[in-house]
Amino acid sequence: MMRENYWDDFTVSSDDIEIIYNHLLETETPLTTAELAKVLVQERIEEELRKLEQQRSGSAAIYMPKEHYEVGQSLLFPALGWQKGEVMGKRPANNPLLPSFEVIRVRMEDGREREFAAGLEDHALNQPIRFDEGDPLLQPENVLVTYGTLIISRLEEALSKSEEFVRIAGRWFPRALLVDVGIGNLNIAEAVLDMNGGGPLSTAEILTHLELPADNDKLVEFSLDYALQEDERFDEVGPAGKVMWFLRRLEPEAVLEKPEVLRYRPLEYNENALTEDMRKLEAELADELSPQTSTEPVDEVSLALIYPHWAAGTLPLSAAMASLFPTAYEAPRVRFTFIDGITGNEFPGWVVRPGKYVYGLSEWYSRYGLQPGSIVTVKRGEKPGTVIVSAKTHRPTRDWVRTVMVGSDGKPVFAMLRQSITAEFDEHMIVAVPDVQAVNEARKQIASQRMPFEELVVSTLRELAKLNPQGHVHAAELYSGINVLRRCPPGPIFALLATRPWFVSVGDLYYRLDESAF
């Protein structure tokens, strides 16, 4: 049987790298790390069985503690990876707790000398070495189920460090076998994408316009993928398992660079200060900048927009939201298709993985008159690479809602005003913005003045408190108001509410400001 910790101790050796190289050489097919791990596990098991058969038929004896050995005798040690050694000496053991036995001194193949028990009847290693066909450690499928994550992780790390392999969209292939793709072909590829609005186009679609050898379609596609990846003009934007190309210069600016309104200057705060109710609200707000916990994939997520995402035409890529959108093995940007849940119309969207946001909704927000606080529902599309986005719209009505305006001094002011409402909204999050340009100028002024964050929180709570006869402000209302003026996740705001004595809790996450403290 294989030793129990064989796969726990798995490391990638130079022999393993050679096995993978030869397999890719023979098949001429790029493979993912998971596919290569399966090949390697199968080969490792077969190698262990070959070793066992060779040792059984060899001249050296298999070491068992119960046997007696003579100086000069050759031994094999299965528990040490079948290392071989020669007995150099022996002596009586000195252990009053055990029956009398001997200690043999063995010189191993690497030149080191070690001591082992001999003539000891009661020992776990006295069991005969055998091949158990039912041993789950000898079944590739069982090994991959139990140890697959560890094996794939270590294999991927080793392949990434090797100069012999290249990876495109999660698939590996030997660098030396790539077909040469010249600058002329790359220029034609650029022209093809340009004529198609920048993309996205698959590698196969681009190849129809190029003159490259056609002996092995997969090898040629992979070679072109690698050449495109190494050229800064091209961007791989396909979801996991699918390679699609786009011209970088024709991608939206907000995809290539995070919009200013979404940028967050990190603030230090005491996460432990947040109450359980605060943590629950933090999770419900689904801010992509909040600490993310693993979540089960879902088919639908609803959330209230905050000003930064509304202004940028984006959605937060929180943990729950991320399960609805296409992802990729390596590509930082993924092109997909939005489907309007009201009309069924399709329009392009982008997942910007490093920035943790989804772009492409500005026109859609405008079409339905959405505003900060409007509730947007996102569903998984029926077809791969599609996402359905919808809002509960209705005929325009005029409601009294929180509204942000900018005074002649450039400072923001909150007031309750009648505004045209066209969709369902969260009453704690709604903030109408009649003049976006003025608000953005106020944001710049606040940033340039380097107003201390706590001062901003105090002034915003004071402004919002004027809108309530009791002077109470809900934590979500404050979070939404702060984000009109400065991008910030809930955590730092809630930590201040929980730790500063001038923020007085009145229950149910409502707070008032103790003006006597100032």
N, C-alpha and C positions, 0 to 999 in steps of 0.2 A: 504494500500500500504506500501511497505517497504520504510523506510526513504532514501532519495536520497544519503546520504553519507555512507550508511551501508557498502558497499564494499570498499569504500575509507579508512574506518577505520578498515578494516579487520586485526585482529591479531589471531594467533593460540592459542587456550586455551587448558587446560588439557582435557576438554571434547572432543575437536577436535581430540586430540591425541588418546583418547580412542576409538572414532568412527573409526579412521583409523586402529588401532590395531585390533578391532573386525572384521572389514571388511576383512583384510588380513587373520585373523584367520579362518573366514568362507569360504573364497574362496581358501585358501591355494595356492595362486598364487602371486608371486612377481610382483609389479606394479611400473611404473615410477611416478615421482612427478606429472606430468601432469595428469596421470590417477587417482591418489589419489585426486588431486585437484577437478576433476569432481565429484568424490564420495562425497567429503566434501561439495562442493557447493550445490549439490542436498539435502544433509542431512540438511544443514543450512536453506535452503528455506522451507523444510518440517517442520523443528522445528519452524520457524517463523509463519507458518500457524497454527501449533498446538497451539502455544501461543495465537494467535489471537482468535481462537475458544474457548480456555479455558477462556480467559478474558471476552469474550462475555457472556459466561454462568456463570461467577462467580458473587459473591455478591458485589464486589467493583465496584464503578462507574468509568467510563473512564473520566479523567480530560478534561474539555473544559473551556477556559477562560470566556465564556459567562454565565456559570451557577453560581448559588449561592450555597455555601456549609456550613454545620453546624459543630461545634466542635465535634470531635469524629467520623466523617464520614471517611470511607476508600476510597481511590482513587487510580487509576492506571494511570501511565504516559507513554503513548506509545513512546513519543519522547525521553524518558530516558531509552529505552530498557525494557519497561513494568515494571518498578520498582513500588513497592507499598508503600503507605504512609498513615498516619493518620493526619487529621486536628486537630491541637493543639490550634489554636486561629485565630482571624481575627480582622481587623481594617480597617477604611476608608483609601483610598489611598489619597496621597497629590501630585497631578500632575495637575496643572492648564491648561496644554495643552491638556488634555483628558477629556472626560465626566466622571462623578463620577463613581467610582468602588471600589471594596474592595481588600484588600490584605490578603490572608490566609497564615498562618504559618503551615508547614507540616513537621512532623517527618518521614524521609524515613526509609526504611528497614535497612540501614546500621547505623542508629542512628543519622545521621546528620539532621539538620533542615534547610529547605529552604522556601523561600516565593514565592507565585505565585499569579497572578491576578485572580479575580473572579468578575462576573457581568460585564465583558468587552465584548461588542457586536462585535467590529471590531478587529478580531485577526485571524491569519492564522491557529492557532490550533483549531479553532471552526469547521473545516470541519469534518464530521463524518468519523470514521475509517471504511474502507471497504477493501475487497479483490478484487483487480482488476486483472482478469485473463490475461489481456493484458499487465500488467506491465512488461517491459523488465527486471527489477531487480528480477523478479520471474521466469525467463526463464534461466535455467542453460547454454544453448548454448550462449545466449546473454551476460550473466555475464562473461563467460570465454573469449569471444571475446574482451570485453571491459576491464575487470579487470584480465584476465588470467595471464599476466606477473607478476603483483603485488602479486596475490594469490600464484602462484607457487614459487616465490622467497621467500616469507615469510614462506611458508610451508616447503620448502627445508631447510631453516635455522633452523626451529624448529625441524625437523626430524634429522638433523645433530647433534644437541645438545642432543638429547635423546639417552640414553643408551639402550633403548628397541629395536631399529631398527638397521639393517645393510644394507649397500647399495653396490651393485655390478653392474657395467656398467649402472648406472643410475636407477636401480630398487631396491625397498625397500622390506624388509620382517622382521617380528619379530625375534629377536635373539633367543628367547626361543624355537622356533619351528624348528630350524635347525637340520638336521640329523647329527649325530656325524660321522666325517670322520677321521679315525685314521692315525697315522704316517705310518703304513704299506701301506695304500691306496695311500698316498702321495708319498711314495717311488716308488710304481708301476707307478704312473702318471709320475714321473721324468724319469723312464726307458722308458716308451712309447714315450715320447717326444724326448728322446735321440735317440731312434731308428728311429725317423722321422726327423732327422737333426735339432732338437731343436724345431720344429713346423713350422708354427702355426697349432694347432689342436683345434677343437671345444670341448666344455665340453662333448657333447654327444659322440664324438669319443673317448675321454679318458674314459668315463664311461663304454664302452663296455669291458674294460679290468679290471674293478673293481667289487668287490662284495659288493654292497650296496642295501638297501631295494628299491623295485620298486613300492611301493604303489602309489606314486605320483611323476611322472617323473620330473615335473617342480620344485617341492620342493627339490628333490635329486640333480638336476642340480645346483640349487641355492646354496645348502649346500656345494657342491663340489667347486663351484666358490668361495665361501667365504673362504673355507679352503685353496685353492690355492692362493688366494689374500693375506692371512695372512702369507704365507710361502715365504720367500725371494728368494727361488730358482726359483719361477715362475713369469712371467710377463704377464699381460693381455694386448694384443696388437690388439684387434679387433676394427673395426670402430663402431661408434654410433649405438646401437641397436643390435650388434653382438658381442658375447664373444668368443675370440680366445686366446689360451695360447701358450707361448714360454718359453723355458729355458733361464733364464737370462744369464747364463755363456756362452751360445752359440750365443748370440746376438753380432753383430759387435761392436768393441770398440768405433767406431765413433758414434754409436747410444746411448751407455751407457754414454759416456762422450764427451762433445763438443770438436771437433778437435782444436788444438792450433791455427791453421791458421784462424779460424773463431772467435776467442775470441777478444772481444772489451773492451778496458779500457775506460769507459765513460769519455767524455770531456764536460765540461760546455761551452755553447755558447749562444749567443743571437739569438733565433729563429726569433724574430721580425726584425732582420737585413736583412733577406733574401728578395730579390725582388720577384715580381710575377713570372718573368721568371725563377728565381731560384727554386721557389716552384713547378712550372710546371715541370721542369727538374727533380727535386727530386722525384716527383711522377712517372715520366716515368722510372727512374732508378730502381724502385721497390726494394729498399734495405729494408730488413726485420728489420733493426735497425732504420729506419726513422720513424717519427711519423706516425701512421697508422690512416686513416680515414675510416669510414664504406663505403663499396662499394657494389653495386649490384652484385649478383653472375654472373659470366661470363662462357662461354664455352671454351675460348681459351685465352692464354696469351703468348706473345713473349717478350723475354728480352735478353740483352747482358750479357754474363758471366763476372764476375770480378775474379781476380786471386784467392782469398781465396776459393770461391765456386768451381772453376775449379780444384784447387789443392786438395780439400777435397772430390771431387766427389759429390757435393751437389747442391741444388737449394735454393734460399731464400724463406721463407714462408711469403711473404708480404700479405697484406689484400686481394688483387685481386687473388694472387696465391693460398691462403688458400682455396678459394671457390672451387677449382678444385680437391683438395685432400681430402681423407677421414679424418674425425675428430672423436673424442670420447667424451663421457660424462666425463670420469675421467682419462682414460689411458694416461700417458705422451708420450708413444710411440705407433704408429699405423703401423702395417705391412700391405702392400698392394702390388699390382702388376703393374709394369711398362710395357707398350707395346711399342716396337720399332716401330715408325711410318713409318719407311722405310722398314723393313723386316717383321714386325708383330710378331717378337719373344717376349716372355715374360721373365721378370727377376724381382727379388724382390726389393722392395723399402721400406723405413721407413720414416714416418712423426715423427719428434722429436719436439713435441709441445712446451716444455719449451725453447728449443734452437732456435725455429723459423726457422728450416731448414728441408730439405728433403734429405735423404741420399740414395746412391746406384747407382751412375752414373759414377764412376771412369772408369770402363771398357768401358762403352758406349762412354764417351768422347774420350778415347784413340782409340777406334775402328774407329771413324770417323775423327780423327785428329783434334778435336776441341781444341781451345785455348782461353785464356782470350780475350774477345771481340766478340767471335762467338755468333751468334744469335740462341737461343734455343726456340722452340715453344712447349707449353704444352697444351694439350686438355683433356677435360673430356672423360673418356672411356665410351663405350656403356654399359658395364656391371658394376654393383656396385663394388667398390674396385679396379678399374683399371684406370690408367692414361696413356695417349698416349704422348710420348715425341719424338720430331723430330727436324731435322736441314736440311737446304737447302744445301745439299752436292753437290759437283761436282768433276770432275777430278782435280788432283793436278795441281796448277799453281804457279809460283814463282812471288810474288809481293813484292814491297818495303813496309815494315810495321815497326812500332815502335817495337824495340827489347830491352829487358833488359839483360844486362850482368853484371858480377861482376868482378871488377879489382883485381889485385894482392894484393891491400890494403884492400880487403874485402868490398869496397864501390860499390854500384850499379851505373851503367852507362846506359843511354838510347841512342840508335842509330837507324838510319834508315838502315835496312838490308833486303836483299832479303830472303824471307822465303817461304816454301811450304804451300800453302793455299788450304784447301779442303772443306771449307764451307763458306756460307755468313757470313759477320761480320759487326760490327758497326765501321765506320772509326774513331770515336772519342774514342772508347773503346779498340781497338785492341792493344795487347801487347804480342808479341811472347816471349816465355821463353825457350831458348835452354837448360839451365842447372837449373833444378828445385832445386836440392840439394844446389847449390851455392846460389841461391836466398833465400832459407830457412835459410842458415847460415847467410846471410846478414840481414835478418829479426831479427834473434836472436841477432846479434851484435847491431843493432839499438835499440832493446828493452833493452839490458843489459847496453848500454851507457845512457839510459834514455834521448835520444835526445828530446828537447822540440818540441812539435807538430808543432808550427809555424815555427821553423827552418827547420823541415822536409818538410813542404809545400813549403817554399821558395826555398830550394835546389832542390826539385823535379820539381817545375815550371821552375827553371833556366835550369835544364837538358833538359826538354821537349822543352823549347823555342829554344834550339840550333837546333832542328829538323825542324824549320819553318823559312824561309828566313826573314819574318817580326818579328820573335820572339814572335808570338802570340800563346797562349795556350787556348784551350776550357775548360770550367769548367768540362765537362764530361771526357775529356782527363786527366785532373789533378786528378779527383776522381779515375779513373781507375789506374793511375800511383801510387798514394798514396797507394792504396790497394795492390799493389804488395809488398810494404814495410811494411805496417802496416794496420790492419783492422780498417776501419773507415767509417761510413755512410756519405752521402753528406753534411748534415747539418753543422757540424763544419768547413768543408773545405770552403763551400760557405759563411759562416759567416765571415771568415777571408778575403775572396776576397771582401766582401761588406764593411768591416770596416777598413781595413788597407790601408793607403795612398800609400804604395809602390806597391800595386796591382792595376794597372791602367786598367780600362775597356775600350775596343776599340769597343764595340758593339757586339750584338748577342752572349753574354756570352763568348766572347774571352777576354783574359787578357794578359797584358805584365808586366814585372817586371821593376820597376824604380830603376835601379842600383845606381843612385845617392843618394838614401836614405840610402845606407849602407856604 
